[in-house]
Amino acid sequence: MELQQLPIHFAPLQGYTEAFYRNAHATVFGGIDTYYTPFVRIEKESFRNKDVREIDFANNHVPHLIPQLIAPSAEKAETILSLFIEKGYGEADINLGCPFPLLAKRHNGSGILPYPEEVKTLLGIVVKYPQIRFSVKMRLGWENPEECLAIAPLLNDLPLKQVTMHPRLGKQQYKGDVDLKGFAAFQSVCKHPLIYNGDIKRREDILRIQEQFPMLAGIMIGRGLLANPALALEYKENRTLSADEMRNKLHSMHTSVYSQYAAQLEGGEGQLLNKMKTFWEYLAPEADRKSLKAIHKSGTLQKYNQAVLSFFGQR
């Protein structure tokens, strides 16, 4: 049986998949059906200016963008949702998966999963705002993989567009292996379209997961796309980009991200240098170590630009 092509979703990663990155990725590589904004949260009773700017339609040029919210209570979730509605969005993704301890201990993200009553109250907004198409991104649990099974009936009762499952526990963060048995157990009780997320590094990984779980509604990729921005394109076109094509595309993407940040940031050379170094944090792990090291170690913008030039000048 020939596998059907699945929609590919670009997972939101705080500090990495910002608007400038998403725009450049969509223009140069593409292959993505849906992009997500890193979660918007309430900090000190208000929104961060950066978050508001990031979700503004004027700053986003991707084919399909869904904003994500993270909140420990329905009240805070509603405040964030009102911002999304004000900005003109008809969709929202609710984060029940973030593993960062500082947020999780306050029952944000995967930290709320052990408390079904709190999850039920939080997700009350799904019924309260029928004009919004809601989706949920989650993990198997915080402490144990049974936690998702306990809240599955709550999810099944809601009119959700889809559920994305990253089959790890919150306390694992990104360590250890994904738990495919846990994913299968959740899939067997989940009545919503289900998207798989976690440890997709190459095209073969997508095909393997598709074969193992033929009923999937899509694949979400985060760090795998940061490492190889061509991954979705390669899956969609069923080919591997040549080294030259990859280098040229990466060069254009880097130029786009760099020029957008250079125009926006006002914190001088150091701020731009730090921002651009995150572009390389996951990127091209198989590339020449010496060139990557020179980029990461550069202490001035001039040294950074020389190192980048040398990276792209390799043959």
QUICOR-V903494 format. One record per run of one state. SS is the DSSP state (~ for helix, > for strand, _ for the rest). FROM is the first residue (numbers start at 1). TO is the last residue. If there is no record, write none. Layout:
BEGIN
ss:SS from:FROM to:TO
ss:SS from:FROM to:TO
END
This chain:
BEGIN
ss:_ from:1 to:7
ss:> from:8 to:10
ss:_ from:11 to:18
ss:~ from:19 to:28
ss:_ from:29 to:33
ss:> from:34 to:36
ss:_ from:37 to:39
ss:> from:40 to:40
ss:_ from:41 to:41
ss:> from:42 to:43
ss:_ from:44 to:45
ss:> from:46 to:47
ss:_ from:48 to:48
ss:~ from:49 to:55
ss:_ from:56 to:56
ss:~ from:57 to:59
ss:_ from:60 to:64
ss:> from:65 to:69
ss:_ from:70 to:73
ss:~ from:74 to:86
ss:_ from:87 to:90
ss:> from:91 to:96
ss:_ from:97 to:100
ss:~ from:101 to:104
ss:_ from:105 to:108
ss:~ from:109 to:112
ss:_ from:113 to:115
ss:~ from:116 to:122
ss:_ from:123 to:123
ss:~ from:124 to:128
ss:_ from:129 to:132
ss:> from:133 to:141
ss:_ from:142 to:146
ss:~ from:147 to:156
ss:_ from:157 to:161
ss:> from:162 to:169
ss:~ from:170 to:172
ss:_ from:173 to:179
ss:~ from:180 to:189
ss:_ from:190 to:193
ss:> from:194 to:197
ss:_ from:198 to:202
ss:~ from:203 to:212
ss:_ from:213 to:217
ss:> from:218 to:221
ss:_ from:222 to:222
ss:~ from:223 to:227
ss:_ from:228 to:230
ss:~ from:231 to:237
ss:_ from:238 to:242
ss:~ from:243 to:264
ss:_ from:265 to:267
ss:~ from:268 to:279
ss:_ from:280 to:288
ss:~ from:289 to:297
ss:_ from:298 to:300
ss:~ from:301 to:313
ss:_ from:314 to:315
END
